Amino acid sequence: MYHKAYGIIETLAPLHIGASAGEETGNLNLIFRDQFTQTGIIPGSSIRGRFRADMRTNERGLENKWYGQESIEIPQDTEEQSETPEAPEADRTKTAKKRKDTTEALVKFEYASLVWLPVFCPGQPIVWVTCPRLLKRYAQITGINPEGCSLESIYELLKTKPSSKHPVKLNQPRDRLFFNLGFLDNLQNTPDLSHWVPTNSKVQPDNLVVVDDADISLIHDMALYRQTRTKLKDDVKIVDNFFGFEALPEDSILIFPVAIKKTSTDDQKWQPLTSNTEQLYFGGLESIGCGRCHVTLSGIYFEPENPQ
């Protein structure tokens, strides 16, 4: 009933999608998070809105076909009977009523979840961190389960490794990795996780860490980009209000599934991006350098030999 596809988002700047920027004193504008891992997400409505806005600009009219007709008010002339059924024809009045009309979208978007999150380690290389639950969603969407480093083997390693729950492959052999919150020990002889890295991403396949599902939330909060902003008075350089926001750091990798509804006549293919890859802005605070991302659409639907 649906063609399957998916999108890979790689952040090129901090990404903030959540509470809007206000001027409330001490307000921290938080990002949207997954309810289980407490890691940052991009809601499907935000992804749909971005694609819809771009199509409205470049191919006006087609956005209603692919993403559904928005709720609108349509004037409609109707005849209204007077209270007395026996009233003559002349007593009937013409009135203008309005109704709302929507249509189903042909393209369905789900939320984008993290695959890899870059974390700064003082005096050591930046590492990209994930957890089995995030990898499980990545595997469900892409269909991968590489031999030698399957999802089952990662789960098993996290369960059976007594002194460390963190499989990692670093460029230089290390026994210890230092985070701001502590150390990860005994990192030798761990599986190669490069198969779990999306193609053409900037993630370094030798600097990958998988932590337990219970640990990802704390590491995620440590890795977030945070900035405090101030609003000055209009006529003098005096702080009027201040507020802060948090965002996913650049070089984060996210994935979202897409479903394209099959129709009786698939005469036109959904092609929202140039060559299925493009730079787009997501979220808010674009005017201060947030939201720039590199988006790639993949899946059988976009393969030339099997476009459907």
C-alpha positions in Angstrom: 0.0 0.0 0.0 3.0 2.3 0.5 6.4 2.8 -1.1 9.1 2.9 1.6 11.9 5.4 1.8 13.9 7.2 4.5 15.9 10.3 5.0 19.3 10.9 6.6 19.9 14.3 8.3 23.4 15.5 9.1 23.5 18.7 11.0 25.9 21.3 9.7 25.1 23.8 12.4 23.4 23.5 15.9 19.8 22.4 15.4 17.1 23.7 17.7 13.5 22.4 17.4 11.4 22.9 20.5 10.3 25.9 22.5 10.4 29.2 20.6 12.9 31.9 21.4 11.3 34.3 23.8 12.4 37.1 26.0 11.3 35.7 29.3 13.9 36.1 32.0 15.9 33.0 32.6 13.9 31.0 30.0 15.7 27.9 28.7 14.2 26.9 25.3 14.4 23.1 25.4 14.4 20.8 22.4 11.9 18.0 21.6 13.0 14.6 23.0 12.2 11.0 22.5 10.2 9.7 25.5 12.3 6.6 26.1 15.9 7.6 25.5 15.4 11.4 26.2 17.5 12.2 23.2 16.7 14.9 20.7 14.2 14.4 17.8 12.8 16.3 14.9 9.0 15.9 14.9 7.4 14.6 11.6 5.4 17.8 11.4 8.5 19.9 11.3 10.0 17.7 8.5 6.7 17.9 6.5 6.5 21.6 7.0 10.0 22.1 5.6 9.4 20.0 2.5 5.9 21.6 2.0 7.3 25.1 2.2 10.1 24.4 -0.3 7.6 22.8 -2.8 5.2 25.7 -2.4 8.1 28.0 -3.4 9.5 26.0 -6.3 6.4 24.1 -7.7 3.4 25.9 -6.4 0.2 23.8 -6.4 1.9 20.4 -6.1 2.3 20.7 -2.3 -1.5 20.1 -2.0 -1.2 16.9 -3.9 1.8 15.4 -2.0 1.3 16.8 1.5 -2.5 17.3 1.6 -4.8 20.2 1.2 -4.7 22.4 4.3 -7.8 23.3 6.1 -9.5 26.2 4.3 -12.8 28.0 4.3 -14.9 27.8 1.1 -17.9 30.0 0.5 -20.9 28.0 -0.6 -24.4 29.4 -1.5 -27.3 27.5 0.0 -31.0 28.0 0.3 -32.4 28.5 3.8 -36.0 27.7 4.5 -38.0 30.0 6.8 -39.4 28.7 10.0 -42.8 28.1 8.4 -42.8 25.2 5.9 -45.7 26.8 4.0 -43.7 30.0 3.3 -43.8 31.1 -0.3 -40.8 31.0 -2.5 -40.1 34.7 -2.1 -39.5 34.2 1.7 -36.6 31.9 1.0 -33.2 33.7 1.4 -29.8 33.0 -0.1 -27.1 32.7 2.6 -23.4 32.2 2.3 -22.1 29.3 4.4 -18.6 28.1 4.8 -17.1 24.6 5.2 -13.7 23.3 5.8 -12.2 20.8 3.4 -8.9 18.7 3.8 -7.4 15.9 1.7 -5.1 13.1 2.7 -1.4 13.5 2.1 0.3 11.0 -0.2 3.6 11.4 1.7 3.8 10.4 5.3 6.6 11.5 7.6 7.6 10.1 11.0 9.9 11.8 13.5 13.7 11.8 13.0 15.7 10.1 15.8 19.4 10.3 16.5 21.7 7.6 15.1 25.1 9.1 16.2 25.7 12.1 18.5 29.2 13.8 18.7 30.6 14.2 22.2 33.6 16.2 23.1 36.2 14.3 25.2 38.8 16.6 26.8 42.3 16.0 25.4 41.0 13.1 23.3 39.3 12.8 19.9 35.6 13.6 19.5 33.6 10.4 19.6 30.1 9.7 18.2 27.8 8.0 20.7 24.7 5.9 20.3 22.7 3.2 22.2 21.1 -0.1 21.1 17.6 1.4 21.1 18.6 4.1 18.6 20.5 1.5 16.5 17.4 -0.7 16.5 15.2 2.0 15.0 18.0 2.7 12.4 18.0 -1.0 11.5 14.2 -1.2 11.3 14.1 1.7 8.9 17.1 0.8 6.7 16.8 -3.0 7.0 20.5 -3.5 7.7 21.9 -6.1 10.2 25.6 -6.6 9.2 27.3 -9.8 9.9 30.1 -9.6 12.4 28.5 -6.6 14.1 24.8 -7.3 14.2 22.4 -5.7 16.6 22.1 -8.9 18.5 25.9 -9.1 19.0 25.9 -5.5 20.3 23.2 -6.3 22.8 25.1 -9.4 23.9 28.4 -7.5 24.3 26.7 -4.9 26.5 25.3 -7.7 28.7 28.4 -9.9 29.0 31.3 -7.4 29.2 31.7 -7.0 33.0 34.1 -4.1 33.3 32.7 -1.9 30.5 29.4 -1.6 28.8 30.8 0.5 25.9 31.9 -1.1 22.7 34.1 1.3 20.8 36.6 1.4 17.9 39.1 4.3 18.1 41.7 5.5 15.6 44.5 5.0 18.2 44.3 2.0 20.6 43.2 3.2 24.0 42.4 1.6 27.3 40.4 4.5 28.6 38.1 7.2 27.2 37.5 10.3 29.3 34.2 12.1 29.3 33.3 15.1 31.3 31.2 12.8 33.5 33.8 10.1 34.0 35.9 7.4 32.3 35.1 4.4 30.1 37.6 1.6 30.7 38.8 -1.5 28.8 37.9 -0.4 25.2 40.2 -2.9 23.4 39.0 -5.8 21.2 35.6 -4.3 20.4 33.6 -4.8 17.2 34.0 -2.6 14.1 30.8 -0.4 14.0 31.5 1.2 10.6 28.6 -0.7 9.0 26.2 1.3 11.3 27.4 4.7 9.8 25.3 6.1 7.0 27.0 6.4 3.6 28.8 9.7 2.9 28.4 11.0 6.4 31.2 12.9 8.3 31.2 10.5 11.1 34.6 8.9 11.7 34.0 5.1 11.7 36.9 4.5 14.0 35.6 6.9 16.8 32.2 5.2 17.6 30.9 4.3 21.0 27.8 2.4 22.0 26.6 2.9 25.5 23.7 1.3 27.4 20.2 2.6 26.9 20.2 3.8 30.5 23.3 5.9 30.0 22.5 7.7 26.7 20.4 10.4 28.3 23.1 11.7 30.6 25.7 11.7 27.8 23.3 13.3 25.5 22.7 16.2 27.9 26.5 16.7 28.2 26.8 16.9 24.4 24.1 19.4 23.7 25.0 22.9 22.3 23.8 25.6 24.7 23.9 29.3 24.4 22.7 32.2 26.6 21.3 35.2 24.7 20.5 38.7 25.9 18.1 41.4 24.8 19.4 44.9 25.1 17.4 48.0 25.6 16.5 49.8 22.4 18.4 53.0 23.2 21.3 51.9 25.4 23.6 48.9 25.8 21.9 47.6 29.0 20.6 44.1 29.3 16.8 44.1 29.4 16.2 40.3 29.5 18.2 37.2 29.0 17.3 33.7 27.9 19.0 30.5 26.8 18.5 27.7 24.4 19.8 24.2 23.7 20.4 22.5 20.4 21.7 19.3 18.9 25.4 19.9 18.0 26.7 19.9 14.4 27.7 16.6 12.9 24.8 14.8 14.6 23.2 12.1 12.4 19.5 11.5 12.4 17.1 9.3 10.4 13.4 9.5 9.6 11.2 7.0 7.7 9.0 8.1 4.8 5.9 6.3 3.3 4.6 7.3 -0.2 1.1 6.1 -0.8 0.5 4.0 -3.8 -2.2 5.3 -6.2 -4.0 3.7 -9.1 -1.9 5.9 -11.5 1.6 6.5 -10.2 2.3 8.8 -13.1 4.5 11.2 -11.2 7.3 10.5 -8.8 7.8 12.3 -5.5 11.1 14.2 -6.0 11.4 17.0 -3.5 15.2 17.3 -3.6 17.8 17.9 -6.3 19.5 14.5 -6.9 17.9 13.3 -3.6 20.4 15.4 -1.6 20.3 19.0 -0.6 20.9 21.5 2.2 17.8 22.5 4.1 17.0 24.5 7.2 15.1 22.9 10.0 13.7 24.4 13.2 14.1 27.9 14.5 16.8 30.5 15.2 18.1 30.4 11.6 18.9 34.1 11.8 21.6 33.4 14.4 23.2 30.4 12.7 21.0 27.4 13.6 19.2 24.7 11.6 21.4 24.2 8.5 21.4 20.5 7.7 22.4 18.2 4.8 19.5 15.9 3.9 19.7 12.7 1.8 16.7 10.7 0.7 17.4 6.9 0.2 15.5 3.6 -0.2 14.2 1.4 -3.0 11.8 4.2 -4.1 14.7 6.4 -5.2 16.7 3.7 -6.9 16.8 4.2 -10.7 16.4 0.5 -11.5 13.4 0.2 -9.3 11.8 3.6 -9.0 8.6 2.3 -7.3 
